[in-house]
Amino acid sequence: MASSRCLSGDGEPGAAPREVFRGADGHFTMSAANAGQFDSLLRVLGLDPALTQDDRLSAVNVPCAPIYNMQQLFADPHVQHRNLVLQVPHGSGVDVPLLRSPLHLSAAPVEHRAPPTLGQHSAEVLQSLLGKTEADIARLRAAGVV
């Protein structure tokens, strides 16, 4: 006899809450996939959308934090205190800031590298993964595909 699985949502972290919940008359699924939907959900539940900025959530182990742009991230006091900002040389000739790994493992040191320039690895990928020849790649470049 086959066993039935427990009801569950997909737990998609990019669209939380997105889960199966138990209601008074059975199970239902719900998703608040963006900030507007989440604010609406809070209002329907009789909660102020400013709740997401409330320190009481952290006090009861509910993860909640602001989403920073890169400028805000590099300026964050905790990031500064932990000395997590690192300048690395970039292929454009300008050093770029990166966020250093907070892990310092002597047996597995982290190599911090700048992101590649646009198209930097195109030929390598086309050859190694797609089997394209130099001539194929030249034709793709001439056609503006690469």
C-alpha positions, 0 to 999 in steps of 0.5 A: 500500500502506498504511503501518502506524503505530508502536505508541504509547500515548496519553501521557496525562499524568494517568495516567502511565505510560500507554504502549505498552512493548516486552516480551520477548514483544511489546508491551504497554500499561500504565497506573498511573492513580493514586497507589495503582496507581503504588505497586503498580507500584513494589512489583511492580518491586521498588522502594520507593514512597518512590522518588518522593521521591528526588532521584536521579530529578531527577539523571537527568532524570526529572521528579518533584515533590510535588503541593502544595495551594494553601497549600503552593504559596504557601509554597514557598521557590522560589515565595517567592523568585521573588515569584510570589504575587500578591493580586488583588481578587475579586468577593466583596470579599476579595483572593485569592492567585494564582500570578503568571506567571513570564514577563515579556514586555514585548510581551505583558504578562500580566493577572492576574485573580481567578476569577469568582464562581459564576454571574458569567458565566452570563447572558453564556454563555447569551445569546452561546453558546446564544442564550437571551433575557433571558426564557429566563434569567429562567425558568431562574433561577426554576426554579433551573437557573441 
